């Protein structure tokens, strides 16, 4: 698992009143910035960690044009934020602009660089109902409307962090289709696979991987029966091809709660669970979430 350490130093003035005199001194503030990830490649989640020699009041960052919120643990003084590297991010160096507010009101701003390296995804060839490759004219408006509805959900970032601790697998089976794999349906190339498929029989309970609010349920043309969970702070889980839906929009769910059952609705070749994860708009591999976020 990749890891990098970066230390920056800033100075702030401390005012003290002694015997009627206002005395100013200079004291160093050290920020230690590190990250860990499976790799810095398209589709990966990166955990950025910041430590300060003076306890910050808050930390905020901007990465890949999106805001990154940080939280601190009661167990240590490390602040952590999640960064998503989108599926189609080009290789190169990307700045992470960090803004730390220290307890005396001083603000430290620094830049930390993430180097994204190339990743080649394999291609899969599938045979499906021709109507799911070249849909009839009468459903085009529906498909467009549904795509916009889902896009609008992912564009929002709630101010509350619901998730806590580890992300658990929603079904017992292993993943069967790699994230990012290019899809060719009936000989025609289509967009890359933005989620991960898990092997599971029809009717297998699908459980919430972490605490969340249900923000969308329903039947979509390509994805069949779906449930979208908002874990907070721009992190979403999208479950597709369900045979049934067991939650309602607006409902809060806890880790391990059943939200639906595995099925074969929509554009599929057989029963399985499709799990898409979005992090501040970035399409990321849900397995990366499970690997990095542990108790």
Backbone as CSV, one residue per row, in Angstrom:
resi,resn,N_x,N_y,N_z,CA_x,CA_y,CA_z,C_x,C_y,C_z
1,UNK,0.844,-1.179,0.000,0.000,0.000,0.000,0.887,1.238,0.000
2,UNK,0.682,2.137,-0.948,1.554,3.287,-1.106,1.388,4.266,0.034
3,UNK,2.496,4.914,0.397,2.450,5.906,1.473,3.532,6.941,1.255
4,UNK,3.222,8.210,1.551,4.175,9.286,1.393,4.071,10.225,2.576
5,UNK,5.195,10.791,3.003,5.218,11.742,4.117,5.756,13.081,3.615
6,UNK,5.118,14.170,4.085,5.506,15.504,3.667,5.331,16.424,4.859
7,UNK,6.364,17.205,5.214,6.298,18.070,6.386,6.473,19.525,5.955
8,UNK,5.573,20.387,6.435,5.677,21.815,6.161,5.757,22.538,7.495
9,UNK,6.380,23.701,7.475,6.525,24.467,8.717,6.047,25.890,8.475
10,UNK,5.263,26.399,9.442,4.810,27.779,9.384,5.072,28.422,10.727
11,UNK,5.099,29.736,10.771,5.341,30.465,12.005,4.126,31.301,12.347
12,UNK,3.741,31.333,13.630,2.714,32.269,14.053,3.165,32.948,15.330
13,UNK,2.592,34.107,15.593,2.980,34.896,16.762,2.089,34.588,17.936
14,UNK,2.697,34.470,19.103,1.971,34.227,20.332,2.112,35.458,21.214
15,UNK,1.007,36.069,21.614,1.059,37.256,22.443,0.863,36.906,23.907
16,UNK,1.733,37.414,24.782,1.623,37.179,26.219,1.683,38.512,26.940
17,UNK,0.897,38.677,27.995,0.948,39.896,28.793,1.666,39.588,30.092
18,UNK,2.770,40.280,30.340,3.562,40.047,31.552,3.973,41.385,32.123
19,UNK,3.591,41.669,33.392,3.947,42.923,34.085,3.544,44.135,33.266
20,UNK,2.380,44.025,32.601,1.889,45.165,31.847,2.483,45.283,30.457
21,UNK,3.406,44.378,30.076,4.017,44.435,28.761,3.390,43.368,27.843
22,UNK,3.172,43.714,26.580,2.684,42.762,25.587,3.896,42.162,24.888
23,UNK,4.124,40.904,25.115,5.322,40.255,24.592,4.939,39.318,23.446
24,UNK,5.606,39.432,22.315,5.346,38.549,21.171,6.528,37.610,20.969
25,UNK,6.235,36.415,20.728,7.273,35.446,20.436,6.914,34.684,19.178
26,UNK,7.830,34.005,18.637,7.575,33.198,17.442,7.694,31.731,17.791
27,UNK,6.691,30.966,17.368,6.699,29.533,17.663,6.414,28.770,16.381
28,UNK,7.156,27.726,16.139,7.002,26.968,14.898,5.789,26.055,14.955
29,UNK,5.099,25.978,13.835,3.987,25.038,13.686,4.365,24.043,12.602
30,UNK,4.417,22.779,12.943,4.736,21.739,11.972,3.461,21.036,11.520
31,UNK,3.281,20.955,10.205,2.227,20.128,9.626,2.884,18.926,8.969
32,UNK,2.472,17.752,9.346,2.956,16.531,8.713,1.824,15.953,7.876
33,UNK,2.036,15.858,6.576,1.010,15.384,5.643,1.454,14.053,5.060
34,UNK,0.621,13.046,5.157,0.905,11.736,4.583,-0.336,11.228,3.864
35,UNK,-0.165,10.190,3.081,-1.335,9.545,2.469,-1.097,8.035,2.429
36,UNK,-2.190,7.299,2.346,-2.068,5.875,2.065,-3.191,5.451,1.129
37,UNK,-2.879,4.471,0.283,-3.807,3.997,-0.741,-3.297,2.674,-1.284
38,UNK,-4.171,1.932,-1.947,-3.705,0.717,-2.619,-2.708,1.098,-3.713
39,UNK,-3.020,2.193,-4.404,-2.157,2.762,-5.432,-2.747,4.123,-5.784
40,UNK,-1.960,4.971,-6.424,-2.481,6.257,-6.891,-2.769,6.094,-8.380
41,UNK,-3.912,5.501,-8.671,-4.326,5.204,-10.042,-5.795,5.538,-10.211
42,UNK,-6.260,5.644,-11.457,-7.679,5.925,-11.688,-8.574,4.910,-10.970
43,UNK,-9.620,5.427,-10.300,-10.573,4.583,-9.604,-10.223,4.279,-8.164
44,UNK,-9.133,4.828,-7.663,-8.708,4.521,-6.302,-9.134,5.598,-5.300
45,UNK,-9.297,5.165,-4.046,-9.531,6.073,-2.937,-8.196,6.323,-2.241
46,UNK,-7.933,7.582,-1.910,-6.716,7.961,-1.200,-7.115,8.570,0.140
47,UNK,-6.512,8.097,1.211,-6.746,8.678,2.535,-5.597,9.632,2.834
48,UNK,-5.919,10.919,2.976,-4.911,11.923,3.302,-4.933,12.170,4.804
49,UNK,-3.765,12.142,5.433,-3.657,12.348,6.872,-2.826,13.593,7.156
50,UNK,-3.313,14.400,8.094,-2.610,15.621,8.479,-2.455,15.639,9.995
51,UNK,-1.243,15.887,10.447,-0.964,16.070,11.868,-0.301,17.426,12.065
52,UNK,-0.594,18.066,13.185,-0.036,19.383,13.467,0.551,19.405,14.868
53,UNK,1.635,20.165,15.017,2.236,20.308,16.339,1.345,21.141,17.260
54,UNK,0.414,21.890,16.679,-0.614,22.604,17.438,-1.966,22.138,16.920
55,UNK,-2.835,21.711,17.812,-4.107,21.114,17.423,-4.920,22.052,16.530
56,UNK,-5.224,21.653,15.303,-6.029,22.501,14.421,-7.489,22.557,14.885
57,UNK,-8.145,23.652,14.539,-9.579,23.762,14.761,-10.314,23.068,13.619
58,UNK,-9.791,23.223,12.423,-10.395,22.592,11.254,-9.357,22.458,10.151
59,UNK,-9.591,21.511,9.246,-8.747,21.325,8.071,-9.661,21.105,6.872
60,UNK,-9.304,21.722,5.765,-10.079,21.594,4.530,-9.080,21.525,3.385
61,UNK,-9.446,20.844,2.306,-8.548,20.749,1.158,-9.353,20.747,-0.128
62,UNK,-8.666,21.006,-1.212,-9.248,20.907,-2.548,-8.360,19.998,-3.377
63,UNK,-8.959,18.952,-3.953,-8.227,17.998,-4.781,-9.064,17.659,-6.008
64,UNK,-8.446,17.669,-7.161,-9.143,17.386,-8.419,-10.370,18.288,-8.590
65,UNK,-10.245,19.524,-8.094,-11.317,20.487,-8.256,-12.490,20.315,-7.307
66,UNK,-12.364,19.426,-6.334,-13.443,19.153,-5.388,-12.968,19.370,-3.958
67,UNK,-13.895,19.815,-3.097,-13.578,20.011,-1.701,-13.432,18.693,-0.963
68,UNK,-12.521,18.661,-0.013,-12.271,17.474,0.807,-12.420,17.868,2.270
69,UNK,-13.354,17.228,2.971,-13.548,17.484,4.392,-12.695,16.513,5.212
70,UNK,-12.283,16.958,6.395,-11.442,16.151,7.264,-12.124,15.927,8.606
71,UNK,-11.850,14.793,9.211,-12.354,14.485,10.542,-11.184,14.010,11.395
72,UNK,-11.313,14.189,12.697,-10.262,13.749,13.605,-10.791,12.623,14.479
73,UNK,-9.877,11.803,14.967,-10.240,10.662,15.793,-9.969,10.965,17.255
74,UNK,-10.801,10.428,18.123,-10.576,10.577,19.555,-9.362,9.756,20.011
75,UNK,-8.968,8.784,19.196,-7.871,7.904,19.554,-6.508,8.561,19.321
76,UNK,-6.431,9.502,18.354,-5.177,10.184,18.100,-5.481,11.601,17.612
77,UNK,-4.450,12.339,17.254,-4.624,13.716,16.824,-4.470,13.853,15.311
78,UNK,-4.697,12.767,14.599,-4.582,12.775,13.148,-5.912,13.150,12.513
79,UNK,-5.855,14.054,11.531,-7.026,14.421,10.752,-6.980,13.661,9.430
80,UNK,-8.127,13.142,9.003,-8.165,12.322,7.793,-9.249,12.815,6.831
81,UNK,-8.913,12.768,5.542,-9.864,13.128,4.502,-9.774,12.137,3.364
82,UNK,-10.897,11.895,2.690,-10.941,10.927,1.585,-10.919,11.651,0.246
83,UNK,-10.023,11.202,-0.628,-9.904,11.756,-1.970,-10.195,10.654,-2.979
84,UNK,-11.026,10.949,-3.956,-11.334,9.990,-5.007,-10.607,10.352,-6.292
85,UNK,-9.918,9.380,-6.883,-9.267,9.563,-8.182,-10.210,8.961,-9.229
86,UNK,-10.818,9.796,-10.039,-11.838,9.317,-10.965,-11.306,8.276,-11.941
87,UNK,-12.208,7.446,-12.401,-11.911,6.335,-13.301,-11.127,6.761,-14.539
88,UNK,-11.376,7.974,-15.038,-10.733,8.396,-16.283,-9.743,9.546,-16.069
89,UNK,-9.162,9.618,-14.876,-8.139,10.623,-14.599,-6.860,10.303,-15.375
90,UNK,-6.338,11.296,-16.058,-5.107,11.103,-16.836,-3.895,11.048,-15.902
91,UNK,-2.849,10.331,-16.288,-1.626,10.299,-15.475,-1.036,11.699,-15.332
92,UNK,-0.391,11.947,-14.184,0.238,13.241,-13.972,0.250,13.630,-12.512
93,UNK,0.814,14.802,-12.227,0.878,15.328,-10.870,-0.321,16.232,-10.615
94,UNK,-0.994,16.009,-9.496,-2.186,16.781,-9.146,-2.009,17.389,-7.755
95,UNK,-2.187,18.716,-7.646,-2.002,19.376,-6.348,-3.195,19.170,-5.430
96,UNK,-2.916,19.009,-4.151,-3.947,19.007,-3.112,-3.676,20.244,-2.258
97,UNK,-4.563,21.201,-2.320,-4.395,22.457,-1.591,-5.003,22.312,-0.198
98,UNK,-4.155,22.381,0.822,-4.576,22.137,2.206,-4.641,23.458,2.963
99,UNK,-5.719,23.627,3.711,-5.916,24.835,4.513,-6.226,24.399,5.950
100,UNK,-5.287,24.664,6.854,-5.449,24.287,8.256,-5.610,25.540,9.109
101,UNK,-6.653,25.560,9.927,-6.871,26.659,10.865,-6.411,26.212,12.241
102,UNK,-5.405,26.917,12.790,-4.833,26.572,14.091,-5.671,27.201,15.200
103,UNK,-5.513,26.686,16.414,-6.390,27.103,17.512,-6.258,28.572,17.895
104,UNK,-5.202,29.250,17.446,-5.087,30.681,17.749,-5.650,31.550,16.625
105,UNK,-6.257,30.903,15.623,-6.857,31.632,14.514,-5.982,31.746,13.291
106,UNK,-4.705,31.388,13.412,-3.815,31.443,12.259,-4.205,30.373,11.236
107,UNK,-3.964,30.687,9.962,-4.281,29.761,8.874,-2.994,29.379,8.144
108,UNK,-2.789,28.079,7.972,-1.634,27.568,7.239,-2.138,26.958,5.930
109,UNK,-1.561,27.383,4.822,-1.951,26.860,3.513,-0.729,26.229,2.845
110,UNK,-0.897,24.983,2.435,0.199,24.279,1.787,-0.342,23.421,0.647
111,UNK,0.560,22.991,-0.211,0.196,22.149,-1.356,0.919,20.814,-1.254
112,UNK,0.154,19.744,-1.381,0.689,18.377,-1.347,0.383,17.757,-2.716
113,UNK,1.307,17.047,-3.292,1.141,16.533,-4.654,0.854,15.034,-4.673
114,UNK,-0.172,14.657,-5.432,-0.459,13.244,-5.697,-0.065,12.944,-7.134
115,UNK,0.732,11.914,-7.314,1.178,11.528,-8.651,0.355,10.337,-9.127
116,UNK,-0.544,10.594,-10.061,-1.401,9.544,-10.606,-0.657,8.827,-11.720
117,UNK,-0.596,7.508,-11.625,0.084,6.710,-12.647,-0.949,5.980,-13.506
118,UNK,-0.536,5.619,-14.672,-1.420,5.008,-15.664,-1.927,3.635,-15.200
119,UNK,-3.172,3.331,-15.572,-3.716,2.006,-15.320,-4.473,1.548,-16.559
120,UNK,-4.134,0.377,-17.049,-4.811,-0.188,-18.219,-5.871,-1.181,-17.753
121,UNK,-7.105,-0.908,-18.131,-8.207,-1.788,-17.742,-8.493,-2.800,-18.851
122,UNK,-8.842,-4.024,-18.487,-9.172,-5.038,-19.499,-10.524,-4.756,-20.155
123,UNK,-10.835,-5.519,-21.182,-12.105,-5.385,-21.907,-12.913,-6.667,-21.753
124,UNK,-14.228,-6.528,-21.586,-15.105,-7.696,-21.503,-16.111,-7.635,-22.639
125,UNK,-16.482,-8.806,-23.176,-17.459,-8.916,-24.255,-18.688,-9.655,-23.717
126,UNK,-19.854,-9.023,-23.856,-21.092,-9.587,-23.313,-22.194,-9.610,-24.361
127,UNK,-23.068,-10.600,-24.232,-24.266,-10.688,-25.068,-25.480,-10.355,-24.212
128,UNK,-26.238,-9.342,-24.623,-27.424,-8.929,-23.875,-28.569,-8.683,-24.855
129,UNK,-29.744,-8.437,-24.301,-30.914,-8.085,-25.100,-30.581,-6.877,-25.970
130,UNK,-30.792,-6.957,-27.290,-30.456,-5.836,-28.191,-31.084,-4.509,-27.781
131,UNK,-32.224,-4.534,-27.103,-32.870,-3.300,-26.667,-32.062,-2.563,-25.603
132,UNK,-31.099,-3.269,-24.973,-30.253,-2.621,-23.982,-28.937,-2.133,-24.582
133,UNK,-28.744,-2.381,-25.874,-27.578,-1.863,-26.591,-27.981,-0.665,-27.442
134,UNK,-29.044,-0.833,-28.195,-29.619,0.246,-28.994,-31.106,0.354,-28.641
135,UNK,-31.416,1.103,-27.607,-32.786,1.178,-27.096,-33.766,1.725,-28.132
136,UNK,-35.012,1.261,-28.056,-36.049,1.788,-28.954,-36.240,3.292,-28.751
137,UNK,-36.677,3.969,-29.789,-36.848,5.417,-29.749,-37.763,5.867,-28.616
138,UNK,-38.781,5.050,-28.315,-39.767,5.464,-27.315,-39.234,5.490,-25.882
139,UNK,-38.044,4.919,-25.635,-37.504,4.936,-24.267,-36.318,5.901,-24.108
140,UNK,-35.921,6.561,-25.193,-34.764,7.456,-25.130,-34.996,8.582,-24.133
141,UNK,-36.191,9.173,-24.157,-36.481,10.274,-23.229,-36.422,9.787,-21.799
142,UNK,-36.904,8.576,-21.551,-36.846,8.004,-20.198,-35.403,7.816,-19.752
143,UNK,-34.573,7.266,-20.622,-33.174,7.022,-20.285,-32.463,8.329,-19.950
144,UNK,-32.705,9.356,-20.743,-32.092,10.666,-20.515,-32.532,11.244,-19.179
145,UNK,-33.817,11.141,-18.889,-34.355,11.672,-17.632,-33.770,10.945,-16.432
146,UNK,-33.684,9.618,-16.529,-33.139,8.837,-15.415,-31.657,9.142,-15.185
147,UNK,-30.904,9.294,-16.272,-29.473,9.611,-16.144,-29.289,10.954,-15.449
148,UNK,-30.136,11.926,-15.769,-30.029,13.234,-15.140,-30.401,13.172,-13.665
149,UNK,-31.402,12.370,-13.332,-31.811,12.214,-11.930,-30.665,11.661,-11.087
150,UNK,-30.005,10.634,-11.595,-28.884,10.030,-10.866,-27.715,11.005,-10.772
151,UNK,-27.441,11.713,-11.871,-26.346,12.689,-11.867,-26.597,13.787,-10.842
152,UNK,-27.845,14.221,-10.725,-28.183,15.264,-9.751,-27.948,14.784,-8.317
153,UNK,-28.229,13.509,-8.064,-27.995,12.951,-6.724,-26.512,12.979,-6.405
154,UNK,-25.688,12.494,-7.324,-24.252,12.396,-7.080,-23.575,13.763,-6.986
155,UNK,-24.200,14.782,-7.554,-23.593,16.107,-7.556,-23.666,16.767,-6.179
156,UNK,-24.581,16.316,-5.348,-24.759,16.919,-4.030,-23.769,16.319,-3.031
157,UNK,-23.459,17.110,-2.016,-22.574,16.646,-0.940,-23.159,17.109,0.379
158,UNK,-23.731,16.174,1.125,-24.359,16.529,2.393,-23.314,17.021,3.385
159,UNK,-23.726,17.895,4.290,-22.808,18.475,5.261,-22.564,17.551,6.460
160,UNK,-23.275,16.436,6.492,-23.166,15.496,7.610,-22.404,14.261,7.161
161,UNK,-21.477,13.796,7.987,-20.802,12.512,7.717,-21.544,11.436,8.491
162,UNK,-22.279,10.585,7.746,-23.024,9.508,8.387,-22.130,8.293,8.652
163,UNK,-21.253,7.979,7.698,-20.465,6.753,7.787,-19.450,6.832,8.923
164,UNK,-19.109,5.666,9.438,-18.134,5.579,10.517,-17.477,4.215,10.491
165,UNK,-16.169,4.185,10.617,-15.473,2.902,10.668,-15.386,2.207,9.329
166,UNK,-15.365,0.909,9.364,-15.118,0.123,8.166,-16.331,0.053,7.244
167,UNK,-16.060,-0.185,5.949,-17.096,-0.476,4.966,-17.105,-1.982,4.744
168,UNK,-18.279,-2.577,4.870,-18.409,-4.023,4.767,-18.988,-4.430,3.409
169,UNK,-18.668,-5.640,2.985,-19.220,-6.156,1.736,-20.733,-6.299,1.860
170,UNK,-21.490,-5.865,0.864,-22.956,-5.928,0.938,-23.523,-7.330,0.769
171,UNK,-22.755,-8.238,0.165,-23.167,-9.635,-0.002,-21.962,-10.528,0.299
172,UNK,-22.195,-11.808,0.617,-21.080,-12.696,0.980,-20.142,-13.028,-0.175
173,UNK,-20.637,-12.992,-1.421,-19.835,-13.442,-2.549,-18.688,-12.522,-2.903
174,UNK,-17.711,-13.066,-3.639,-16.575,-12.280,-4.099,-16.938,-11.444,-5.314
175,UNK,-16.139,-10.408,-5.573,-16.355,-9.615,-6.782,-15.991,-10.457,-7.995
176,UNK,-16.795,-10.314,-9.062,-16.608,-11.150,-10.253,-16.234,-10.346,-11.478
177,UNK,-16.444,-9.034,-11.435,-16.150,-8.200,-12.594,-15.374,-6.978,-12.136
178,UNK,-14.169,-6.816,-12.669,-13.299,-5.749,-12.211,-13.815,-4.359,-12.522
179,UNK,-13.612,-3.489,-11.575,-13.947,-2.082,-11.740,-13.159,-1.506,-12.917
180,UNK,-13.802,-0.685,-13.734,-13.141,0.001,-14.836,-13.003,-0.794,-16.113
181,UNK,-13.424,-2.040,-16.077,-13.315,-2.876,-17.275,-14.143,-2.293,-18.416
182,UNK,-13.557,-2.209,-19.601,-14.276,-1.695,-20.767,-15.264,-2.738,-21.250
183,UNK,-16.481,-2.300,-21.555,-17.547,-3.228,-21.928,-17.864,-3.146,-23.419
184,UNK,-18.009,-4.316,-24.038,-18.448,-4.415,-25.422,-19.711,-5.273,-25.420
185,UNK,-20.864,-4.644,-25.693,-22.147,-5.349,-25.687,-22.555,-5.694,-27.109
186,UNK,-22.735,-6.984,-27.372,-23.135,-7.465,-28.698,-22.225,-6.900,-29.790
187,UNK,-20.931,-6.788,-29.466,-19.961,-6.308,-30.434,-19.800,-4.809,-30.495
188,UNK,-20.551,-4.044,-29.681,-20.484,-2.580,-29.721,-19.882,-2.032,-28.426
189,UNK,-18.787,-1.254,-28.518,-18.144,-0.699,-27.319,-19.067,0.275,-26.597
190,UNK,-19.003,0.246,-25.287,-19.773,1.175,-24.464,-18.865,1.736,-23.373
191,UNK,-19.425,2.534,-22.490,-18.642,3.202,-21.455,-18.032,2.176,-20.500
192,UNK,-16.949,2.552,-19.804,-16.307,1.619,-18.876,-17.201,1.275,-17.696
193,UNK,-16.946,0.128,-17.113,-17.718,-0.365,-15.970,-17.349,0.446,-14.734
194,UNK,-18.280,1.298,-14.267,-17.963,2.230,-13.185,-18.267,1.680,-11.802
195,UNK,-18.522,0.376,-11.725,-18.762,-0.252,-10.434,-18.101,-1.610,-10.382
196,UNK,-18.431,-2.354,-9.366,-17.909,-3.712,-9.203,-19.067,-4.668,-9.026
197,UNK,-19.030,-5.803,-9.729,-20.075,-6.824,-9.622,-19.658,-7.886,-8.613
198,UNK,-20.647,-8.341,-7.845,-20.412,-9.376,-6.843,-21.273,-10.595,-7.143
199,UNK,-20.664,-11.764,-7.022,-21.370,-13.007,-7.272,-22.374,-13.269,-6.143
200,UNK,-23.636,-13.462,-6.497,-24.673,-13.748,-5.508,-25.912,-14.250,-6.231
201,UNK,-26.590,-15.222,-5.640,-27.793,-15.776,-6.226,-28.982,-14.851,-6.055
202,UNK,-29.961,-15.035,-6.911,-31.184,-14.231,-6.841,-31.831,-14.377,-5.465
203,UNK,-32.219,-13.263,-4.874,-32.853,-13.274,-3.565,-31.898,-13.097,-2.394
204,UNK,-30.579,-13.086,-2.663,-29.604,-12.869,-1.588,-29.787,-11.468,-1.000
205,UNK,-29.878,-11.341,0.322,-30.029,-10.012,0.930,-28.823,-9.119,0.630
206,UNK,-29.103,-7.871,0.295,-28.075,-6.866,0.069,-28.067,-5.942,1.286
207,UNK,-26.910,-5.843,1.952,-26.831,-5.096,3.206,-26.057,-3.794,3.036
208,UNK,-26.485,-2.780,3.771,-25.805,-1.487,3.736,-24.365,-1.651,4.201
209,UNK,-23.381,-1.174,3.435,-21.972,-1.329,3.824,-21.565,-0.412,4.968
210,UNK,-22.393,0.611,5.231,-22.114,1.547,6.312,-23.374,2.376,6.544
211,UNK,-23.345,3.212,7.567,-24.496,4.056,7.889,-24.770,5.009,6.728
212,UNK,-26.046,5.230,6.431,-26.379,6.082,5.291,-27.842,6.509,5.344
213,UNK,-28.153,7.457,4.476,-29.533,7.859,4.251,-29.923,7.419,2.847
214,UNK,-31.090,6.825,2.700,-31.571,6.389,1.390,-32.042,7.624,0.619
215,UNK,-31.422,7.870,-0.543,-31.772,9.078,-1.293,-32.487,8.788,-2.606
216,UNK,-32.452,7.541,-3.078,-33.178,7.212,-4.305,-33.464,5.717,-4.356
217,UNK,-34.679,5.392,-4.711,-35.069,4.008,-4.980,-35.944,4.015,-6.228
218,UNK,-35.975,2.902,-6.926,-36.848,2.836,-8.090,-36.313,1.900,-9.147
219,UNK,-37.001,1.872,-10.280,-36.625,0.992,-11.386,-36.160,1.843,-12.551
220,UNK,-34.896,1.632,-12.968,-34.302,2.376,-14.062,-34.094,1.448,-15.267
221,UNK,-34.084,2.031,-16.448,-34.049,1.228,-17.668,-32.829,0.308,-17.719
222,UNK,-31.637,0.852,-17.581,-30.425,0.044,-17.683,-30.088,-0.685,-16.386
223,UNK,-30.316,-0.047,-15.249,-29.863,-0.592,-13.962,-30.905,-1.435,-13.245
224,UNK,-32.131,-1.483,-13.765,-33.179,-2.241,-13.085,-33.543,-1.591,-11.764
225,UNK,-33.896,-2.397,-10.789,-34.249,-1.874,-9.465,-32.990,-1.407,-8.743
226,UNK,-33.024,-0.162,-8.249,-31.825,0.412,-7.641,-32.131,1.013,-6.277
227,UNK,-31.068,1.078,-5.464,-31.082,1.806,-4.192,-29.796,2.625,-4.148
228,UNK,-29.924,3.926,-3.881,-28.745,4.779,-3.709,-28.696,5.248,-2.265
229,UNK,-27.549,5.035,-1.634,-27.334,5.415,-0.237,-26.355,6.586,-0.171
230,UNK,-26.702,7.596,0.609,-25.823,8.730,0.856,-25.127,8.514,2.198
231,UNK,-23.813,8.245,2.159,-23.042,8.034,3.383,-22.551,9.354,3.982
232,UNK,-22.812,10.452,3.298,-22.397,11.754,3.787,-21.087,12.219,3.195
233,UNK,-20.918,13.552,3.171,-19.692,14.169,2.677,-19.353,13.746,1.242
234,UNK,-20.388,13.586,0.410,-20.162,13.282,-0.996,-19.848,11.842,-1.319
235,UNK,-20.039,10.929,-0.363,-19.766,9.507,-0.578,-21.079,8.743,-0.733
236,UNK,-21.226,8.030,-1.860,-22.466,7.318,-2.171,-22.213,5.854,-2.524
237,UNK,-23.225,5.015,-2.223,-23.275,3.634,-2.703,-24.506,3.484,-3.584
238,UNK,-24.328,2.859,-4.739,-25.411,2.671,-5.723,-25.510,1.166,-6.008
239,UNK,-26.615,0.562,-5.610,-26.837,-0.865,-5.840,-27.848,-1.047,-6.970
240,UNK,-27.516,-1.911,-7.941,-28.344,-2.072,-9.131,-28.721,-3.536,-9.370
241,UNK,-29.724,-3.723,-10.233,-30.218,-5.030,-10.708,-30.916,-5.828,-9.609
242,UNK,-31.474,-5.142,-8.610,-32.110,-5.816,-7.482,-33.428,-6.475,-7.903
243,UNK,-33.750,-7.568,-7.224,-35.052,-8.206,-7.455,-36.131,-7.542,-6.616
244,UNK,-35.742,-6.946,-5.479,-36.686,-6.232,-4.627,-35.961,-5.134,-3.872
245,UNK,-36.727,-4.137,-3.427,-36.214,-3.005,-2.656,-36.894,-3.020,-1.296
246,UNK,-36.094,-2.970,-0.219,-36.641,-3.120,1.129,-36.518,-1.861,1.986
247,UNK,-36.239,-0.709,1.361,-36.136,0.557,2.082,-36.895,1.624,1.309
248,UNK,-37.098,2.767,1.952,-37.799,3.876,1.315,-36.925,5.115,1.335
249,UNK,-37.154,6.007,0.392,-36.370,7.234,0.309,-36.534,8.064,1.575
250,UNK,-35.436,8.593,2.066,-35.434,9.381,3.292,-35.128,8.582,4.538
251,UNK,-35.173,7.269,4.436,-34.926,6.400,5.595,-33.440,6.347,5.927
252,UNK,-33.109,6.343,7.213,-31.741,6.127,7.658,-31.525,4.635,7.863
253,UNK,-30.384,4.131,7.387,-30.063,2.715,7.553,-28.739,2.582,8.294
254,UNK,-28.601,1.498,9.022,-27.374,1.238,9.766,-26.552,0.185,9.029
255,UNK,-25.298,0.082,9.394,-24.418,-0.905,8.781,-24.989,-2.309,8.946
256,UNK,-25.090,-3.041,7.837,-25.599,-4.403,7.886,-27.101,-4.523,7.701
257,UNK,-27.814,-3.415,7.619,-29.267,-3.472,7.415,-29.575,-3.856,5.975
258,UNK,-30.554,-4.721,5.766,-30.935,-5.155,4.426,-31.652,-4.021,3.699
259,UNK,-31.157,-3.690,2.493,-31.770,-2.624,1.699,-32.479,-3.163,0.465
260,UNK,-32.232,-4.429,0.134,-32.861,-5.044,-1.026,-32.355,-6.459,-1.203
261,UNK,-32.707,-7.057,-2.352,-32.258,-8.428,-2.632,-31.710,-8.505,-4.043
262,UNK,-30.732,-9.376,-4.216,-30.065,-9.551,-5.503,-31.059,-10.034,-6.554
263,UNK,-30.900,-9.511,-7.772,-31.775,-9.931,-8.862,-31.067,-9.874,-10.196
264,UNK,-31.869,-9.801,-11.264,-31.333,-9.752,-12.628,-32.153,-8.775,-13.456
265,UNK,-32.492,-7.631,-12.853,-33.284,-6.631,-13.561,-32.374,-5.673,-14.319
266,UNK,-32.895,-5.112,-15.429,-32.104,-4.181,-16.232,-31.189,-4.907,-17.199
267,UNK,-30.075,-4.277,-17.577,-29.142,-4.840,-18.557,-28.159,-5.770,-17.852
268,UNK,-28.478,-7.054,-17.833,-27.654,-8.055,-17.155,-27.597,-9.331,-17.979
269,UNK,-26.658,-10.188,-17.616,-26.581,-11.520,-18.221,-27.009,-12.593,-17.226
270,UNK,-27.270,-12.195,-15.989,-27.691,-13.134,-14.960,-27.708,-12.440,-13.609
271,UNK,-28.210,-13.125,-12.568,-28.292,-12.511,-11.236,-26.912,-12.164,-10.681
272,UNK,-26.791,-10.985,-10.142,-25.581,-10.539,-9.450,-25.878,-9.187,-8.818
273,UNK,-24.947,-8.697,-7.988,-25.075,-7.359,-7.418,-24.044,-6.440,-8.042
274,UNK,-24.521,-5.313,-8.535,-23.635,-4.261,-9.038,-23.571,-3.168,-7.984
275,UNK,-22.333,-2.828,-7.549,-22.131,-1.787,-6.537,-21.230,-0.706,-7.114
276,UNK,-21.803,0.477,-7.255,-21.045,1.642,-7.681,-20.803,2.536,-6.479
277,UNK,-19.599,3.095,-6.363,-19.283,4.062,-5.300,-18.876,5.376,-5.952
278,UNK,-19.392,6.464,-5.424,-19.008,7.807,-5.882,-18.477,8.591,-4.687
279,UNK,-17.351,9.267,-4.891,-16.738,10.059,-3.834,-16.463,11.452,-4.377
280,UNK,-17.285,12.411,-3.949,-17.173,13.783,-4.454,-17.142,13.814,-5.978
281,UNK,-18.040,13.048,-6.574,-18.174,13.010,-8.018,-17.261,12.030,-8.719
282,UNK,-16.231,11.533,-8.049,-15.287,10.605,-8.668,-15.822,9.182,-8.627
283,UNK,-15.696,8.480,-9.745,-16.070,7.063,-9.820,-14.912,6.238,-9.250
284,UNK,-15.152,5.596,-8.115,-14.086,4.849,-7.441,-14.521,3.409,-7.194
285,UNK,-13.533,2.547,-7.053,-13.767,1.124,-6.821,-14.240,0.909,-5.379
286,UNK,-15.438,0.336,-5.170,-15.895,0.090,-3.806,-14.966,-0.815,-3.000
287,UNK,-14.247,-1.708,-3.671,-13.305,-2.576,-2.963,-12.199,-1.749,-2.332
288,UNK,-11.849,-0.627,-2.967,-10.856,0.276,-2.390,-11.354,0.832,-1.058
289,UNK,-12.638,1.174,-0.979,-13.227,1.648,0.265,-13.104,0.588,1.350
290,UNK,-13.464,-0.646,1.020,-13.420,-1.719,2.016,-11.996,-2.002,2.480
291,UNK,-11.035,-1.845,1.561,-9.642,-2.122,1.894,-9.046,-1.065,2.822
292,UNK,-9.370,0.215,2.557,-8.732,1.315,3.276,-9.417,1.709,4.573
293,UNK,-10.738,1.615,4.583,-11.467,2.085,5.765,-11.748,0.931,6.691
294,UNK,-10.905,0.796,7.680,-11.020,-0.250,8.689,-11.245,0.387,10.044
295,UNK,-11.815,-0.394,10.967,-11.965,0.118,12.331,-10.591,0.274,12.980
